[in-house]
Amino acid sequence: MLGFCVTAPLLDVAAKLAADSVPVGQITAARFIGQCALMAPFVWIMGLSLRVAHGLWLALVFRAVLLLVSTFCFIAAISVMPLADALAIVFVAPFIVLLVGKYYFGEDVGPRRVWAALVGFIGVLLVIQPSFAAFGAVALFPLGTAVGFAFYILVTRGLSRRMHPVTLQFHTGLIASLMCLPVMVLAQGTGSSLLDPVWPEGIAWLWLFGVGFFATISHIMMTYALSLAPSATLAPLQYLELPVATLLGYLVFSDFPNALTLTGITIIIGAGLYMIHRERVTASQLVSARAAPPI
């Protein structure tokens, strides 16, 4: 999970650099085509079967769609926004997962965690406010990423225990690529700044390769992590991604969050860590209650 937090922002850096000359839709397609191409040799070398149980196909397609939408929204956002600002908004995802679990799936979520989620949303609003003033409606794109990624994590938790991480990543890349390619063909010549593909020139090829490479490496590590350890153990580590993205944004693009944005980021991290703490306390109480001898 630490590897994911270090390499995922490198994907964002490569995507932001590529966005100077390549449309967002094409960068998104490169991300999944690269993932599929990089995973294919490992599937063959490791002798893994590409067969998918009939009951898993729907979840697998759903996972690819969620990641595709999340990726497109995030690349569209960072093409104009600083990395840290966009990523901070995306970190509303854990709060979405908690509230969906409580009000849709009927999970037992205490009032303290609900309040922590609401405080986290306040932090997100503090980040969005200056970003919206500076960049307009594109500042809302990371919210689309947050919603998509929240459900992507939920689906991945289930699939990572029933499919090998390498084949899971290969199939996700293949399905998303097959969805991207027809869109690129139909968008050819439309003049759309987001979708009309261009022929990359010079170093743009390197940035596009970096998008696919770092996406593959980071997400395979996250998938392995979710298959080997409880999500409650891994969740606090994911917040390391924010300082790494802030540092890279400053070093590569000379972007640094302003005081209001930094305040919002601090609130988001604090609320998220408190929510994770409460989940652990509740889990330990349940374990103790189950282990207690009958009176």
C-alpha positions as CSV (number, residue, x, y, z in Angstrom):
1,M,0.0,0.0,0.0
2,L,2.9,2.3,0.7
3,G,4.2,1.5,-2.8
4,F,0.8,2.5,-4.2
5,C,0.9,5.8,-2.4
6,V,4.4,6.6,-3.8
7,T,3.7,5.5,-7.4
8,A,0.1,6.6,-8.0
9,P,1.1,10.3,-7.8
10,L,3.7,9.6,-10.5
11,L,0.8,8.5,-12.8
12,D,-0.8,11.9,-12.0
13,V,2.4,13.8,-12.9
14,A,2.7,11.9,-16.2
15,A,-0.9,12.5,-17.0
16,K,-0.7,16.2,-16.3
17,L,2.5,16.6,-18.4
18,A,0.8,14.7,-21.3
19,A,-2.3,16.9,-21.0
20,D,-0.3,19.8,-22.4
21,S,-0.6,18.3,-25.9
22,V,-2.8,15.2,-25.7
23,P,-6.6,15.1,-25.1
24,V,-7.9,13.7,-21.8
25,G,-9.8,10.9,-23.5
26,Q,-6.6,9.7,-25.3
27,I,-4.6,9.8,-22.1
28,T,-7.3,7.8,-20.4
29,A,-7.2,5.2,-23.2
30,A,-3.4,5.1,-23.0
31,R,-3.6,4.3,-19.3
32,F,-5.7,1.2,-19.9
33,I,-4.0,0.0,-23.1
34,G,-0.7,0.3,-21.3
35,Q,-2.0,-1.7,-18.3
36,C,-3.3,-4.4,-20.6
37,A,-0.1,-4.6,-22.6
38,L,2.1,-4.7,-19.5
39,M,0.0,-7.4,-17.7
40,A,-0.2,-9.7,-20.7
41,P,3.4,-11.1,-20.5
42,F,3.0,-11.7,-16.8
43,V,-0.1,-13.7,-17.3
44,W,1.8,-15.9,-19.8
45,I,5.0,-16.2,-17.7
46,M,3.1,-17.0,-14.5
47,G,0.9,-19.5,-16.4
48,L,-2.3,-17.9,-15.2
49,S,-5.6,-18.8,-16.7
50,L,-7.6,-16.0,-18.3
51,R,-10.9,-17.8,-17.6
52,V,-13.4,-15.9,-15.5
53,A,-16.1,-17.5,-13.5
54,H,-19.5,-16.7,-15.0
55,G,-20.7,-15.1,-11.9
56,L,-17.8,-12.6,-11.8
57,W,-18.1,-11.0,-15.2
58,L,-20.7,-8.4,-14.2
59,A,-18.6,-7.3,-11.2
60,L,-15.5,-7.3,-13.5
61,V,-17.1,-5.0,-16.1
62,F,-18.5,-2.8,-13.4
63,R,-15.0,-2.4,-11.9
64,A,-13.6,-1.4,-15.3
65,V,-16.4,1.1,-15.9
66,L,-15.9,2.7,-12.4
67,L,-12.1,2.9,-12.9
68,L,-12.6,4.3,-16.4
69,V,-14.9,7.1,-15.2
70,S,-12.8,7.9,-12.2
71,T,-9.6,8.1,-14.3
72,F,-11.2,10.3,-17.0
73,C,-12.6,12.8,-14.4
74,F,-9.3,13.0,-12.5
75,I,-7.2,13.5,-15.6
76,A,-9.6,16.2,-16.8
77,A,-9.3,17.9,-13.4
78,I,-5.5,17.8,-13.1
79,S,-5.1,19.0,-16.6
80,V,-5.8,22.5,-15.1
81,M,-5.8,22.0,-11.3
82,P,-2.8,21.4,-9.0
83,L,-2.3,17.7,-8.1
84,A,-2.8,18.2,-4.3
85,D,-6.0,20.2,-4.7
86,A,-7.6,17.6,-7.0
87,L,-6.4,14.6,-4.9
88,A,-7.7,16.2,-1.7
89,I,-11.2,16.3,-3.1
90,V,-10.9,12.7,-4.2
91,F,-10.3,11.7,-0.6
92,V,-14.0,12.3,0.1
93,A,-14.3,8.7,-1.2
94,P,-13.9,7.0,2.2
95,F,-16.7,9.2,3.6
96,I,-18.9,8.2,0.7
97,V,-18.3,4.5,1.3
98,L,-19.2,4.9,5.0
99,L,-22.4,6.9,4.3
100,V,-23.5,4.5,1.5
101,G,-22.9,1.6,3.9
102,K,-25.0,3.1,6.6
103,Y,-28.0,4.5,4.6
104,Y,-28.1,2.1,1.7
105,F,-26.7,-1.3,2.9
106,G,-27.9,-0.8,6.5
107,E,-24.5,-1.3,8.1
108,D,-24.0,-0.5,11.7
109,V,-22.2,2.9,11.7
110,G,-22.0,4.9,14.9
111,P,-22.8,8.6,15.2
112,R,-19.1,9.5,15.7
113,R,-18.1,8.1,12.3
114,V,-21.1,9.9,10.7
115,W,-20.0,13.2,12.2
116,A,-16.4,12.5,11.1
117,A,-17.6,12.0,7.6
118,L,-19.6,15.3,7.7
119,V,-16.5,17.1,9.0
120,G,-14.5,15.6,6.1
121,F,-17.0,16.9,3.7
122,I,-16.5,20.4,5.2
123,G,-12.8,20.0,4.5
124,V,-13.5,19.1,0.9
125,L,-15.7,22.2,0.5
126,L,-12.7,24.3,1.8
127,V,-10.6,22.8,-1.0
128,I,-13.3,23.1,-3.7
129,Q,-14.1,26.8,-2.9
130,P,-10.8,28.4,-4.1
131,S,-10.4,25.8,-6.8
132,F,-13.9,26.5,-8.2
133,A,-13.2,30.2,-8.1
134,A,-9.9,29.7,-10.0
135,F,-10.8,26.9,-12.4
136,G,-14.6,26.8,-12.7
137,A,-16.8,23.7,-12.9
138,V,-13.7,21.5,-13.6
139,A,-13.0,21.7,-9.9
140,L,-16.1,19.4,-9.4
141,F,-14.6,16.6,-11.6
142,P,-12.7,15.1,-8.7
143,L,-16.0,14.5,-7.0
144,G,-16.9,12.2,-9.9
145,T,-13.5,10.4,-9.3
146,A,-14.3,10.1,-5.6
147,V,-17.7,8.5,-6.2
148,G,-16.4,6.1,-8.8
149,F,-13.3,5.2,-6.8
150,A,-15.3,4.6,-3.7
151,F,-17.4,1.9,-5.4
152,Y,-14.2,0.7,-7.3
153,I,-12.6,-0.1,-3.9
154,L,-15.8,-1.9,-2.7
155,V,-15.8,-4.1,-5.9
156,T,-12.1,-4.7,-5.7
157,R,-12.3,-6.0,-2.2
158,G,-14.6,-8.7,-3.3
159,L,-12.9,-9.6,-6.6
160,S,-9.3,-9.5,-5.1
161,R,-10.1,-12.6,-3.0
162,R,-11.6,-14.6,-5.9
163,M,-9.3,-13.7,-8.8
164,H,-5.5,-13.5,-9.1
165,P,-4.4,-9.8,-8.9
166,V,-2.5,-10.1,-12.2
167,T,-5.5,-11.5,-14.2
168,L,-7.8,-9.0,-12.4
169,Q,-5.6,-6.1,-13.6
170,F,-5.3,-7.6,-17.2
171,H,-9.1,-8.0,-17.6
172,T,-9.8,-4.6,-16.2
173,G,-7.3,-3.0,-18.6
174,L,-8.7,-5.0,-21.6
175,I,-12.4,-4.2,-20.9
176,A,-11.7,-0.5,-20.3
177,S,-9.5,-0.4,-23.5
178,L,-12.3,-1.9,-25.5
179,M,-14.6,0.8,-24.2
180,C,-12.2,3.6,-25.0
181,L,-11.3,2.7,-28.5
182,P,-14.8,3.1,-30.1
183,V,-15.1,6.5,-28.4
184,M,-11.8,7.7,-29.8
185,V,-12.8,6.5,-33.3
186,L,-16.2,8.3,-33.1
187,A,-14.6,11.5,-31.7
188,Q,-12.0,11.7,-34.5
189,G,-12.4,15.0,-36.2
190,T,-15.0,16.4,-33.9
191,G,-12.8,19.1,-32.5
192,S,-13.6,18.1,-28.9
193,S,-10.8,19.2,-26.6
194,L,-11.4,16.3,-24.3
195,L,-11.9,13.4,-26.8
196,D,-10.7,14.2,-30.3
197,P,-7.4,12.2,-30.6
198,V,-4.2,13.5,-31.9
199,W,-0.9,12.0,-33.0
200,P,1.5,12.5,-30.0
201,E,4.8,14.1,-30.7
202,G,8.2,13.9,-29.1
203,I,8.3,13.5,-25.3
204,A,4.5,13.1,-25.2
205,W,5.0,9.4,-26.0
206,L,7.1,9.1,-22.8
207,W,4.4,10.7,-20.7
208,L,1.7,8.4,-22.2
209,F,3.9,5.4,-21.4
210,G,4.4,6.7,-17.9
211,V,0.6,6.9,-17.4
212,G,0.2,3.3,-18.3
213,F,3.3,2.1,-16.5
214,F,2.7,3.8,-13.2
215,A,-1.0,3.1,-13.3
216,T,-0.2,-0.6,-13.7
217,I,2.4,-0.7,-11.0
218,S,0.4,1.3,-8.4
219,H,-2.9,-0.6,-8.9
220,I,-1.3,-4.1,-8.9
221,M,0.3,-3.2,-5.6
222,M,-3.0,-1.9,-4.2
223,T,-4.9,-5.1,-5.4
224,Y,-2.2,-7.3,-3.8
225,A,-2.5,-5.3,-0.6
226,L,-6.3,-5.7,-0.5
227,S,-6.0,-9.4,-1.0
228,L,-3.4,-9.8,1.8
229,A,-4.5,-7.4,4.6
230,P,-7.8,-6.0,6.0
231,S,-8.8,-2.7,4.4
232,A,-9.0,-1.2,8.0
233,T,-5.2,-1.9,8.3
234,L,-4.4,-0.4,4.9
235,A,-6.7,2.7,4.9
236,P,-4.5,5.0,7.1
237,L,-1.5,4.4,4.8
238,Q,-3.4,5.7,1.8
239,Y,-3.3,9.3,3.3
240,L,0.5,9.3,2.5
241,E,-0.5,9.8,-1.1
242,L,-1.5,13.5,-0.3
243,P,1.9,14.7,0.9
244,V,3.6,12.8,-1.9
245,A,1.3,14.5,-4.5
246,T,1.9,17.9,-2.8
247,L,5.7,17.4,-3.0
248,L,5.6,16.3,-6.6
249,G,3.3,19.1,-7.6
250,Y,5.7,21.6,-6.1
251,L,8.9,20.1,-7.6
252,V,7.5,19.5,-11.1
253,F,4.9,22.2,-11.6
254,S,5.7,24.7,-8.8
255,D,2.2,24.3,-7.4
256,F,1.6,24.5,-3.7
257,P,-1.8,24.6,-1.9
258,N,-2.8,28.0,-0.5
259,A,-3.7,28.4,3.2
260,L,-7.4,27.6,2.8
261,T,-6.7,24.5,0.7
262,L,-4.1,23.3,3.3
263,T,-6.7,23.8,6.0
264,G,-9.2,21.7,4.1
265,I,-6.5,19.0,3.4
266,T,-5.7,18.9,7.2
267,I,-9.4,18.5,8.1
268,I,-9.9,15.7,5.5
269,I,-6.9,13.8,6.8
270,G,-7.9,14.3,10.4
271,A,-11.5,13.3,9.8
272,G,-10.4,10.3,7.8
273,L,-7.9,9.0,10.4
274,Y,-10.5,9.5,13.2
275,M,-13.1,7.6,11.3
276,I,-10.6,4.7,10.8
277,H,-9.8,4.8,14.5
278,R,-13.4,4.5,15.4
279,E,-13.8,1.6,13.0
280,R,-11.0,-0.2,14.8
281,V,-12.4,0.5,18.2
282,T,-15.8,-0.8,17.2
283,A,-14.2,-3.9,15.6
284,S,-12.2,-4.6,18.8
285,Q,-15.3,-4.3,20.9
286,L,-17.2,-6.8,18.7
287,V,-14.3,-9.2,19.0
288,S,-14.2,-8.8,22.8
289,A,-18.0,-9.3,23.0
290,R,-17.9,-12.5,21.0
291,A,-15.0,-13.9,23.0
292,A,-16.6,-13.2,26.3
293,P,-17.9,-16.3,28.1
294,P,-21.6,-16.6,28.7
295,I,-22.9,-15.4,32.0
